Amino acid sequence: MRIALLCYRGNPYSGGQGVYTRNLSRELVALGHTVEVFAGQPYPVLDEGVRFTPVPSLDLYREPDPFRTPRLGEYRDLIDLIEVGTMWTAGFPEPNTFSLRAARLLARRRTEFDLVHDNQCLGYGLLRLPRLGLPTIATIHHPIQVDRALDLAAATGLKRISTRRWYGFTRMQGRVARRLPEVITVSSSSAAQISEHYGVLPSRISTIPIGTDVQRFSPDPAVPKVPGRIVTTASADSPLKGLGVLIDAFAKVCADHEHAELTVIGKPKPGGAVEQAIERYGLAGRVSFVSGLSEQELVDTLRSAEVACVPSLYEGFSLPSVEAMAVGLPLVSTTGGAIPEVAGAHGETTLAVPPGDAEALAVALSKLLGDPDLRVVLGAAARDRAVARFTWRAAAVATAERYRATLEMAR
């Protein structure tokens, strides 16, 4: 089959869209399909054999000048004006404007593809594609309304107004999702949330777990463990990821473990709640942040830790859990969203705690740091679970089956 795979943000180092796009496209090509990725900035890293067409935006959120106003000569068309105007009025334009640009490109090349697979964009432009003879389905990792609810709960005053405006695109996503013939998601928890928040009929939702490359993400005894190191993956200060809760828990852990240190794969918001908490607890020398890692650097960072932690309040799947498990790390995880589907049973492949409970998180982390035998048992069981259940090849095979079913319905 000839697949156009859409990804409005392809960052390979932050968030799940770039990871999903790279790994799924590679495995689909390995199965004999033709895949061309259409993506906006930051562009994805792709493997050999996967075609790529950039869909440039005005890149309004780039570093080091996010929320910038473009120079006059940068404007090309009406879509650019929509993008800037939405940003100026505190909205997030990328899902919609990317979809409009991608639809324009695909209209010119509609005979070159059998099917379009959208990755979490759900912009209005997708609704044009079936009229062009291009059946279109989408992957929704989880409904963004979950992020919206958590961010609103953490916001006060005028921040609540701007937060509501920022998440205005979720209404569009619901309208588009309800009109697509099929939606793919990554867990039964996400499937239930998509049906609840987007109004998509359960019969039109297929659950296909994703995974990791268990050959690359694997144990390596040659990489020395750093005594007391806990590793976690968290983007910025999003309440959804629970990093603030982990900092509260880590302060308690440090009281019992003098060598404990926390490595965060991600960036804190300058002057944000996480940085303030680190300063308040006097943890500046015991919490470090690393970002922009290559895949090998990421793997070796995980291998160097004694314990992995996933403190999220909610996850639609949790790639960080699978990656840590594949490396053979003992895991402390919450029971938020789909995490139990991934991490497994408490006491068997993880130590599970309620989301948002810093005290329970601290107890579980201290228990693992103080019990090397338990770390070995949980780490080995976690590795076995990752290898048996969560691989990209299995995800690609199941996804290709849904492509065929969609094409059959379109005939």
BELDATA-V675362 format. One line per field, one symbol per residue. burial: I if it has 24 or more other ideal C-beta (glycine too) atoms within 12 Angstrom, else O. A space follows every 50 residues. Layout:
burial: ???
//
This chain:
burial: IIIIIIIIIIIIIIIIIIIIIIIIIIIIIOIOIIIIIIIIIIIIIIIOOI IIIIIIIIIIIOOOOOOOOOOOOOOOOOIIOIIIOIIOOOIIIIIIIIII IIIIIIOOOIOOIIIIIIIIIIIIIIIIIIOIOIIIIIIIIIIIIIIIII IOOIOOOOOOOOIOIIIIIIIIIIOIIIIIIIIIIIIIIIIOIIIOIIOI OOOIIIIIIIIIIIOIIIIOOOOOIOOIIIIIIIIIIIIIIIIIIIIIII IIIIOOIOOIIIIIIIIIOOOOIIIOIIOOIOIOOIIIIIIOIOIOOIII IIIIIIIIIIIIIIIIIIIIIIIIIIIIIIIIIIIIIIIIIIIIOOOOII IIIOIIIIOIIIOIIIIIIOOOOIIOOIIIIIIOIIIOIIIIIIIIOIII OIIOOIIOOOO
//
